[in-house]
């Protein structure tokens, strides 16, 4: 999968395509909160939970930790 900038909702939908947009965002946010190492690494890149876009670096960190979503 291409490592590029993704909007939060877009990335959440890739991980949870069978859920509604709201539910996929909630589940994705929970994944980020539960992965404390990932959360810490994302924050070191300047990410905050209120941000709506993940940079390519942040997306790569997410893919490394959670695995790449199925397309």
N, CA, C and O atoms as CSV, one atom per row, in Angstrom:
chain,resi,resn,atom,element,x,y,z
A,1,UNK,N,N,0.850,-1.176,0.000
A,1,UNK,CA,C,0.000,0.000,0.000
A,1,UNK,C,C,0.896,1.240,0.000
A,1,UNK,O,O,1.957,1.265,0.624
A,2,UNK,N,N,0.448,2.243,-0.702
A,2,UNK,CA,C,1.233,3.470,-0.833
A,2,UNK,C,C,1.233,4.261,0.473
A,2,UNK,O,O,0.190,4.477,1.090
A,3,UNK,N,N,2.425,4.685,0.875
A,3,UNK,CA,C,2.550,5.531,2.060
A,3,UNK,C,C,2.453,6.980,1.607
A,3,UNK,O,O,3.380,7.525,1.008
A,4,UNK,N,N,1.321,7.589,1.904
A,4,UNK,CA,C,1.051,8.977,1.527
A,4,UNK,C,C,0.233,9.593,2.649
A,4,UNK,O,O,-0.122,8.903,3.605
A,5,UNK,N,N,-0.069,10.866,2.548
A,5,UNK,CA,C,-0.926,11.505,3.550
A,5,UNK,C,C,-2.350,10.962,3.394
A,5,UNK,O,O,-2.846,10.791,2.281
A,6,UNK,N,N,-2.985,10.700,4.515
A,6,UNK,CA,C,-4.368,10.219,4.524
A,6,UNK,C,C,-5.175,11.067,5.494
A,6,UNK,O,O,-4.670,11.476,6.539
A,7,UNK,N,N,-6.424,11.328,5.147
A,7,UNK,CA,C,-7.332,11.923,6.100
A,7,UNK,C,C,-7.711,10.833,7.100
A,7,UNK,O,O,-7.737,9.650,6.761
A,8,UNK,N,N,-8.002,11.238,8.323
A,8,UNK,CA,C,-8.305,10.282,9.382
A,8,UNK,C,C,-9.462,9.354,8.990
A,8,UNK,O,O,-9.372,8.140,9.171
A,9,UNK,N,N,-10.532,9.918,8.461
A,9,UNK,CA,C,-11.690,9.116,8.072
A,9,UNK,C,C,-11.378,8.144,6.947
A,9,UNK,O,O,-11.890,7.026,6.919
A,10,UNK,N,N,-10.538,8.577,6.025
A,10,UNK,CA,C,-10.137,7.733,4.901
A,10,UNK,C,C,-9.345,6.526,5.393
A,10,UNK,O,O,-9.580,5.401,4.951
A,11,UNK,N,N,-8.406,6.762,6.308
A,11,UNK,CA,C,-7.590,5.676,6.846
A,11,UNK,C,C,-8.436,4.743,7.711
A,11,UNK,O,O,-8.286,3.523,7.641
A,12,UNK,N,N,-9.313,5.306,8.516
A,12,UNK,CA,C,-10.200,4.494,9.355
A,12,UNK,C,C,-11.073,3.589,8.498
A,12,UNK,O,O,-11.296,2.430,8.849
A,13,UNK,N,N,-11.568,4.103,7.379
A,13,UNK,CA,C,-12.408,3.310,6.482
A,13,UNK,C,C,-11.634,2.166,5.839
A,13,UNK,O,O,-12.217,1.128,5.526
A,14,UNK,N,N,-10.336,2.340,5.640
A,14,UNK,CA,C,-9.518,1.253,5.096
A,14,UNK,C,C,-9.378,0.116,6.106
A,14,UNK,O,O,-9.369,-1.055,5.728
A,15,UNK,N,N,-9.268,0.459,7.380
A,15,UNK,CA,C,-9.136,-0.560,8.414
A,15,UNK,C,C,-10.479,-1.209,8.769
A,15,UNK,O,O,-10.522,-2.381,9.142
A,16,UNK,N,N,-11.566,-0.453,8.655
A,16,UNK,CA,C,-12.887,-0.959,9.024
A,16,UNK,C,C,-13.903,-0.669,7.917
A,16,UNK,O,O,-14.827,0.118,8.117
A,17,UNK,N,N,-13.737,-1.305,6.745
A,17,UNK,CA,C,-14.628,-1.003,5.614
A,17,UNK,C,C,-16.075,-1.459,5.832
A,17,UNK,O,O,-16.981,-0.962,5.164
A,18,UNK,N,N,-16.297,-2.372,6.731
A,18,UNK,CA,C,-17.638,-2.909,6.978
A,18,UNK,C,C,-18.426,-2.064,7.982
A,18,UNK,O,O,-19.597,-2.348,8.237
A,19,UNK,N,N,-17.814,-1.051,8.544
A,19,UNK,CA,C,-18.462,-0.198,9.548
A,19,UNK,C,C,-18.908,1.121,8.928
A,19,UNK,O,O,-18.429,1.523,7.868
A,20,UNK,N,N,-19.830,1.779,9.608
A,20,UNK,CA,C,-20.208,3.134,9.191
A,20,UNK,C,C,-19.009,4.051,9.409
A,20,UNK,O,O,-18.055,3.679,10.093
A,21,UNK,N,N,-19.057,5.242,8.830
A,21,UNK,CA,C,-17.938,6.173,8.983
A,21,UNK,C,C,-17.707,6.514,10.451
A,21,UNK,O,O,-16.567,6.534,10.914
A,22,UNK,N,N,-18.759,6.774,11.165
A,22,UNK,CA,C,-18.632,7.129,12.580
A,22,UNK,C,C,-18.044,5.979,13.397
A,22,UNK,O,O,-17.164,6.183,14.233
A,23,UNK,N,N,-18.540,4.777,13.145
A,23,UNK,CA,C,-18.052,3.612,13.889
A,23,UNK,C,C,-16.600,3.287,13.521
A,23,UNK,O,O,-15.813,2.915,14.391
A,24,UNK,N,N,-16.244,3.424,12.252
A,24,UNK,CA,C,-14.861,3.139,11.853
A,24,UNK,C,C,-13.904,4.142,12.496
A,24,UNK,O,O,-12.810,3.767,12.920
A,25,UNK,N,N,-14.303,5.404,12.571
A,25,UNK,CA,C,-13.469,6.410,13.233
A,25,UNK,C,C,-13.292,6.094,14.717
A,25,UNK,O,O,-12.196,6.235,15.260
A,26,UNK,N,N,-14.367,5.668,15.369
A,26,UNK,CA,C,-14.292,5.338,16.796
A,26,UNK,C,C,-13.357,4.144,17.022
A,26,UNK,O,O,-12.506,4.172,17.911
A,27,UNK,N,N,-13.525,3.106,16.212
A,27,UNK,CA,C,-12.668,1.916,16.363
A,27,UNK,C,C,-11.204,2.240,16.080
A,27,UNK,O,O,-10.310,1.770,16.783
A,28,UNK,N,N,-10.966,3.043,15.047
A,28,UNK,CA,C,-9.601,3.416,14.702
A,28,UNK,C,C,-8.971,4.237,15.815
A,28,UNK,O,O,-7.812,4.017,16.169
A,29,UNK,N,N,-9.720,5.177,16.369
A,29,UNK,CA,C,-9.225,5.985,17.493
A,29,UNK,C,C,-8.883,5.083,18.685
A,29,UNK,O,O,-7.867,5.291,19.348
A,30,UNK,N,N,-9.722,4.089,18.956
A,30,UNK,CA,C,-9.437,3.147,20.042
A,30,UNK,C,C,-8.153,2.370,19.766
A,30,UNK,O,O,-7.355,2.148,20.676
A,31,UNK,N,N,-7.952,1.958,18.521
A,31,UNK,CA,C,-6.713,1.254,18.159
A,31,UNK,C,C,-5.493,2.114,18.463
A,31,UNK,O,O,-4.503,1.629,19.009
A,32,UNK,N,N,-5.571,3.389,18.107
A,32,UNK,CA,C,-4.447,4.293,18.340
A,32,UNK,C,C,-4.205,4.501,19.832
A,32,UNK,O,O,-3.056,4.593,20.267
A,33,UNK,N,N,-5.271,4.576,20.614
A,33,UNK,CA,C,-5.132,4.771,22.058
A,33,UNK,C,C,-4.550,3.528,22.738
A,33,UNK,O,O,-3.744,3.641,23.662
A,34,UNK,N,N,-4.961,2.347,22.280
A,34,UNK,CA,C,-4.499,1.101,22.900
A,34,UNK,C,C,-3.038,0.791,22.569
A,34,UNK,O,O,-2.342,0.151,23.358
A,35,UNK,N,N,-2.585,1.239,21.424
A,35,UNK,CA,C,-1.196,1.013,21.021
A,35,UNK,C,C,-0.346,2.153,21.585
A,35,UNK,O,O,-0.021,3.101,20.871
A,36,UNK,N,N,0.008,2.057,22.857
A,36,UNK,CA,C,0.684,3.169,23.542
A,36,UNK,C,C,2.020,3.540,22.896
A,36,UNK,O,O,2.362,4.720,22.814
A,37,UNK,N,N,2.763,2.554,22.444
A,37,UNK,CA,C,4.047,2.839,21.774
A,37,UNK,C,C,3.800,3.638,20.500
A,37,UNK,O,O,4.499,4.615,20.228
A,38,UNK,N,N,2.813,3.225,19.724
A,38,UNK,CA,C,2.463,3.940,18.503
A,38,UNK,C,C,2.001,5.352,18.838
A,38,UNK,O,O,2.420,6.312,18.190
A,39,UNK,N,N,1.156,5.485,19.827
A,39,UNK,CA,C,0.653,6.793,20.234
A,39,UNK,C,C,1.802,7.724,20.586
A,39,UNK,O,O,1.809,8.890,20.192
A,40,UNK,N,N,2.771,7.204,21.327
A,40,UNK,CA,C,3.927,8.005,21.716
A,40,UNK,C,C,4.742,8.418,20.477
A,40,UNK,O,O,5.151,9.572,20.352
A,41,UNK,N,N,4.969,7.467,19.571
A,41,UNK,CA,C,5.751,7.769,18.367
A,41,UNK,C,C,5.032,8.775,17.470
A,41,UNK,O,O,5.669,9.643,16.874
A,42,UNK,N,N,3.711,8.659,17.373
A,42,UNK,CA,C,2.947,9.620,16.581
A,42,UNK,C,C,3.048,11.018,17.174
A,42,UNK,O,O,3.215,11.999,16.450
A,43,UNK,N,N,2.948,11.099,18.486
A,43,UNK,CA,C,3.038,12.409,19.144
A,43,UNK,C,C,4.415,13.036,18.947
A,43,UNK,O,O,4.531,14.260,18.878
A,44,UNK,N,N,5.458,12.214,18.856
A,44,UNK,CA,C,6.790,12.740,18.606
A,44,UNK,C,C,6.904,13.369,17.217
A,44,UNK,O,O,7.782,14.198,16.978
A,45,UNK,N,N,6.024,12.979,16.310
A,45,UNK,CA,C,6.022,13.565,14.961
A,45,UNK,C,C,5.137,14.798,14.884
A,45,UNK,O,O,5.009,15.406,13.821
A,46,UNK,N,N,4.524,15.173,16.002
A,46,UNK,CA,C,3.668,16.354,16.021
A,46,UNK,C,C,2.184,16.048,15.934
A,46,UNK,O,O,1.363,16.965,15.917
A,47,UNK,N,N,1.827,14.771,15.878
A,47,UNK,CA,C,0.417,14.392,15.778
A,47,UNK,C,C,-0.320,14.643,17.091
A,47,UNK,O,O,0.229,14.472,18.179
A,48,UNK,N,N,-1.562,15.049,16.959
A,48,UNK,CA,C,-2.475,15.201,18.086
A,48,UNK,C,C,-3.795,14.550,17.699
A,48,UNK,O,O,-4.141,14.547,16.517
A,49,UNK,N,N,-4.547,13.996,18.651
A,49,UNK,CA,C,-5.808,13.314,18.314
A,49,UNK,C,C,-6.805,14.188,17.548
A,49,UNK,O,O,-7.638,13.658,16.813
A,50,UNK,N,N,-6.739,15.484,17.700
A,50,UNK,CA,C,-7.684,16.367,17.007
A,50,UNK,C,C,-7.316,16.599,15.541
A,50,UNK,O,O,-8.129,17.124,14.780
A,51,UNK,N,N,-6.116,16.219,15.138
A,51,UNK,CA,C,-5.686,16.412,13.751
A,51,UNK,C,C,-6.492,15.513,12.828
A,51,UNK,O,O,-6.838,14.387,13.186
A,52,UNK,N,N,-6.785,16.015,11.648
A,52,UNK,CA,C,-7.608,15.270,10.696
A,52,UNK,C,C,-6.818,14.599,9.592
A,52,UNK,O,O,-7.364,13.809,8.821
A,53,UNK,N,N,-5.522,14.913,9.513
A,53,UNK,CA,C,-4.686,14.353,8.449
A,53,UNK,C,C,-3.435,13.732,9.061
A,53,UNK,O,O,-2.805,14.308,9.949
A,54,UNK,N,N,-3.091,12.549,8.569
A,54,UNK,CA,C,-1.846,11.889,8.958
A,54,UNK,C,C,-0.827,12.122,7.846
A,54,UNK,O,O,-1.146,11.970,6.667
A,55,UNK,N,N,0.391,12.489,8.219
A,55,UNK,CA,C,1.466,12.684,7.247
A,55,UNK,C,C,1.943,11.313,6.760
A,55,UNK,O,O,1.630,10.300,7.385
A,56,UNK,N,N,2.693,11.263,5.658
A,56,UNK,CA,C,3.232,9.984,5.199
A,56,UNK,C,C,4.065,9.269,6.277
A,56,UNK,O,O,3.991,8.046,6.397
A,57,UNK,N,N,4.845,10.010,7.049
A,57,UNK,CA,C,5.633,9.400,8.128
A,57,UNK,C,C,4.710,8.773,9.167
A,57,UNK,O,O,4.953,7.652,9.613
A,58,UNK,N,N,3.670,9.475,9.550
A,58,UNK,CA,C,2.738,8.954,10.541
A,58,UNK,C,C,1.996,7.727,10.007
A,58,UNK,O,O,1.754,6.773,10.747
A,59,UNK,N,N,1.642,7.755,8.738
A,59,UNK,CA,C,0.978,6.603,8.117
A,59,UNK,C,C,1.915,5.397,8.134
A,59,UNK,O,O,1.482,4.280,8.417
A,60,UNK,N,N,3.178,5.613,7.837
A,60,UNK,CA,C,4.143,4.507,7.865
A,60,UNK,C,C,4.240,3.903,9.273
A,60,UNK,O,O,4.301,2.682,9.422
A,61,UNK,N,N,4.254,4.757,10.301
A,61,UNK,CA,C,4.292,4.260,11.678
A,61,UNK,C,C,3.037,3.441,12.004
A,61,UNK,O,O,3.119,2.406,12.665
A,62,UNK,N,N,1.896,3.908,11.542
A,62,UNK,CA,C,0.645,3.179,11.766
A,62,UNK,C,C,0.688,1.828,11.065
A,62,UNK,O,O,0.333,0.811,11.660
A,63,UNK,N,N,1.120,1.807,9.806
A,63,UNK,CA,C,1.215,0.555,9.058
A,63,UNK,C,C,2.184,-0.421,9.731
A,63,UNK,O,O,1.910,-1.619,9.792
A,64,UNK,N,N,3.304,0.078,10.230
A,64,UNK,CA,C,4.293,-0.776,10.893
A,64,UNK,C,C,3.719,-1.409,12.149
A,64,UNK,O,O,4.033,-2.557,12.464
A,65,UNK,N,N,2.879,-0.668,12.872
A,65,UNK,CA,C,2.348,-1.154,14.142
A,65,UNK,C,C,1.067,-1.960,13.969
A,65,UNK,O,O,0.948,-3.053,14.522
A,66,UNK,N,N,0.121,-1.445,13.222
A,66,UNK,CA,C,-1.183,-2.095,13.079
A,66,UNK,C,C,-1.247,-3.033,11.883
A,66,UNK,O,O,-2.190,-3.814,11.748
A,67,UNK,N,N,-0.247,-2.955,11.020
A,67,UNK,CA,C,-0.277,-3.713,9.791
A,67,UNK,C,C,-0.989,-2.888,8.726
A,67,UNK,O,O,-1.741,-1.965,9.037
A,68,UNK,N,N,-0.742,-3.231,7.482
A,68,UNK,CA,C,-1.412,-2.499,6.410
A,68,UNK,C,C,-2.842,-2.976,6.297
A,68,UNK,O,O,-3.105,-4.174,6.401
A,69,UNK,N,N,-3.789,-2.042,6.083
A,69,UNK,CA,C,-5.182,-2.453,5.929
A,69,UNK,C,C,-5.378,-3.206,4.631
A,69,UNK,O,O,-4.599,-3.054,3.690
A,70,UNK,N,N,-6.417,-4.016,4.582
A,70,UNK,CA,C,-6.761,-4.712,3.338
A,70,UNK,C,C,-7.420,-3.712,2.425
A,70,UNK,O,O,-8.214,-2.885,2.875
A,71,UNK,N,N,-7.106,-3.776,1.157
A,71,UNK,CA,C,-7.700,-2.827,0.213
A,71,UNK,C,C,-8.974,-3.384,-0.344
A,71,UNK,O,O,-9.627,-2.733,-1.160
